[in-house]
Amino acid sequence: MTLAFELAALQRTREPQAVVVDARRWAQHVGLLSADPDAADVFSAEHLVRRDFQVRSTFLSLRRLSSRFQTERHVLVGDASEQPESLPQDGWEYLGLEDAATAAGWDLEDPETTSRTRWSRWSDRVSRTRK
């Protein structure tokens, strides 16, 4: 299986690195889709997310991934409840983050505390490096 996460979906998980490590147990290729490659790079570095690919979320990019990674399934885990228009109808499946998280046992961040929690984690890291 080739498993692609939309950056927004992976950002909503409590432990992005653990999610990707878990996904690698049953997916041959795991990567990110993002309209902002710099944001995806920063997020991956910050959370130590190892990805096999990173592409923009376009029809053509997903088609190329299908050709590059010839696996039995290609699945996009996204943040929206509806399948994006850029997803090719043949060869790709769409799975909403909530459904994927429930099936895999991944924890999601509470949307109301996400910003505060991330700020707290960041300030903890900064204060540890200063000591």
C-alpha positions in Angstrom: 0.0 0.0 0.0 1.0 3.6 -0.7 -0.3 5.9 2.0 -0.4 9.6 1.6 -1.3 12.0 4.4 -2.5 15.5 3.8 -0.3 17.8 5.9 -3.3 19.2 7.6 -4.5 15.7 8.6 -1.1 14.7 10.1 -0.9 18.0 11.9 -4.1 17.1 13.8 -2.7 13.9 15.2 -1.4 13.9 18.8 1.9 12.1 17.9 2.6 12.5 14.1 5.9 10.5 14.3 4.1 7.6 16.0 1.3 7.7 13.4 3.8 7.4 10.5 5.8 4.7 12.3 2.6 2.7 12.8 1.5 3.2 9.2 4.9 1.8 8.0 4.0 -1.5 9.6 1.4 -2.1 6.9 2.2 0.4 4.1 5.2 0.1 1.9 5.4 3.8 1.1 4.2 6.7 3.4 4.4 10.4 2.5 2.9 13.8 2.6 0.8 16.0 0.4 1.0 19.7 0.9 0.4 22.9 -1.1 3.3 24.4 0.9 6.5 22.3 0.6 8.4 24.5 3.1 5.7 23.9 5.8 5.8 20.2 5.2 9.6 20.2 5.5 9.4 22.1 8.8 6.7 19.9 10.2 8.6 16.7 9.2 11.8 18.0 10.8 10.1 19.2 13.9 8.2 15.9 14.5 10.9 13.6 13.1 8.6 12.3 10.4 10.4 10.1 7.8 8.6 10.2 4.5 9.1 8.4 1.3 7.7 11.2 -0.8 6.3 14.7 -0.6 4.2 16.2 -3.4 1.6 18.9 -3.9 -2.0 17.8 -3.8 -2.8 17.8 -7.5 -4.3 15.3 -9.8 -1.1 15.0 -11.8 1.1 14.5 -8.7 -1.1 11.7 -7.5 -1.1 10.1 -10.9 2.7 10.2 -10.9 2.8 8.6 -7.4 0.6 5.8 -8.7 3.1 5.1 -11.5 6.1 5.5 -9.2 4.8 3.3 -6.4 3.0 0.3 -8.0 1.3 -1.1 -4.9 -2.0 -2.9 -4.6 -3.6 0.2 -3.0 -3.1 3.9 -2.9 -4.8 5.7 0.0 -5.0 9.4 0.8 -5.8 10.2 4.5 -7.3 13.7 4.5 -8.6 16.3 6.9 -11.8 17.0 5.0 -15.0 14.9 5.2 -15.3 14.9 1.5 -12.9 13.4 -1.1 -10.9 16.2 -2.7 -11.4 16.9 -6.4 -7.7 16.4 -7.1 -7.9 12.7 -6.2 -7.9 10.5 -9.3 -11.1 8.4 -9.4 -9.2 5.3 -10.5 -6.5 3.9 -8.4 -6.9 6.1 -5.3 -9.1 5.7 -2.2 -9.9 8.5 0.2 -10.1 8.0 4.0 -11.1 10.8 6.3 -8.7 11.3 9.3 -11.3 10.5 11.9 -12.1 7.2 10.3 -8.4 6.3 9.8 -7.6 7.3 13.4 -10.4 5.2 14.7 -9.4 2.1 12.7 -5.7 2.4 13.5 -6.0 3.6 17.1 -4.3 7.0 16.5 -5.0 9.8 18.9 -6.1 13.2 17.6 -5.5 16.6 19.1 -8.5 18.4 20.5 -9.0 21.3 18.1 -9.6 23.8 21.0 -6.4 23.0 22.8 -4.1 22.3 19.8 -2.5 25.8 19.6 -2.0 26.0 23.4 -0.6 22.5 23.5 1.9 23.2 20.7 2.9 26.5 22.2 3.5 24.7 25.5 5.6 21.9 23.9 7.6 24.5 22.0 8.3 26.6 25.1 9.3 23.5 27.1 11.8 22.6 24.4 13.2 26.1 24.3 13.6 26.2 28.1 15.3 22.8 28.1 17.9 23.9 25.5 18.7 27.0 27.5 19.5 25.0 30.7 
